[in-house]
Amino acid sequence: MIKIYQMEVSPYCDKIRRVLNFKKQTYEVEELSAFAIKKVASIGKVPALKHNETLIQDSTQIFYYLEEKFPEPALIPENLKHRALCHFFEDWADESLYNYDIAIHFSLRENESRINAIAEHEKGWKKKFMQKMGPTFARKQINAQGVGLKPREMLLEDIERHLTSISDYLGNDSDWLVGDKITLADIAVFVQVYAINFAPQGAEIINRLPNLLSWMKRVDQTTSG
Ligand SMILES: N[C@@H](CCC(=O)N[C@@H](CS)C(=O)NCC(=O)O)C(=O)O
């Protein structure tokens, strides 16, 4: 039995759901209150995944565990250079792009109602607390990381540069980021771009990039449950 402990809105949880969908594995999800994550996951982050009696934390660790347990269809290329590129894409998506998802929603204060996607899973005072304080906590996180300190214009320029780079890298002749099959790289990058697309400024950029748009549709169709 596979169970994902998640917050639905988290791109890292989306990543793991999509990996399992692609591998045709059935799973349960348990939505965690932000206040309860530590009780399940010692590192204090979701996703965590339980497979039989084994608990794994961190989406990268979870991914490699799943790739080993359920090797077909593979999401890691055989070619070593492709494998390395896949790793670089995943790490860039997880460690860089993610911060732009948080920044576009919470540095740009007109988008901070995005917090409701998290708060709707809380009850009573926790819901009110999350609605009121969630944006402040998110800003604290990206300010400490650095992206949150960038002025609005610089932030949007950065995001445009990142998204345009994905689009240009794909060109109009590549279906996938690495090699000729879907890999972890596509899923890891897609979930972050998908999250950025919820902000109107992100959607406005994405909608100007036809190669990116058609790739997003392809990844979504291939990995939806
Ligand atoms: N490197 C981790 C990052 C996971 C992560 O940052 N998860 C966020 C949700 S998107 C989280 O659990 N935040 C809760 C918190 O920081 O309290 C992974 O790949 O799983």
The ligand as an SDF file (V2000), in Angstrom:
LIG
                    3D

 20 19  0  0  0  0  0  0  0  0999 V2000
   12.9950   19.4700   -0.7870 N   0  0  0  0  0  0  0  0  0  0  0  0
   11.6570   19.1570   -0.3550 C   0  0  0  0  0  0  0  0  0  0  0  0
   10.8150   20.4380   -0.2820 C   0  0  0  0  0  0  0  0  0  0  0  0
    9.4090   20.1910    0.2210 C   0  0  0  0  0  0  0  0  0  0  0  0
    8.7120   21.4840    0.6400 C   0  0  0  0  0  0  0  0  0  0  0  0
    9.3020   22.5700    0.6900 O   0  0  0  0  0  0  0  0  0  0  0  0
    7.4280   21.3490    0.9710 N   0  0  0  0  0  0  0  0  0  0  0  0
    6.6520   22.4700    1.4530 C   0  0  0  0  0  0  0  0  0  0  0  0
    5.3180   22.5400    0.7200 C   0  0  0  0  0  0  0  0  0  0  0  0
    5.5300   23.0310   -0.9630 S   0  0  0  0  0  0  0  0  0  0  0  0
    6.3020   22.2520    2.9220 C   0  0  0  0  0  0  0  0  0  0  0  0
    6.1420   21.1510    3.3690 O   0  0  0  0  0  0  0  0  0  0  0  0
    6.1590   23.3420    3.6780 N   0  0  0  0  0  0  0  0  0  0  0  0
    5.7100   23.2690    5.0320 C   0  0  0  0  0  0  0  0  0  0  0  0
    6.5530   24.0750    5.9650 C   0  0  0  0  0  0  0  0  0  0  0  0
    7.6350   24.5560    5.5740 O   0  0  0  0  0  0  0  0  0  0  0  0
    6.1060   24.2090    7.1190 O   0  0  0  0  0  0  0  0  0  0  0  0
   11.0580   18.1250   -1.3120 C   0  0  0  0  0  0  0  0  0  0  0  0
   11.5510   18.0100   -2.4420 O   0  0  0  0  0  0  0  0  0  0  0  0
   10.1510   17.3920   -0.9120 O   0  0  0  0  0  0  0  0  0  0  0  0
  1  2  1  0
  2  3  1  0
  2 18  1  0
  3  4  1  0
  4  5  1  0
  5  6  2  0
  5  7  1  0
  7  8  1  0
  8  9  1  0
  8 11  1  0
  9 10  1  0
 11 12  2  0
 11 13  1  0
 13 14  1  0
 14 15  1  0
 15 16  2  0
 15 17  1  0
 18 19  2  0
 18 20  1  0
M  END
$$$$
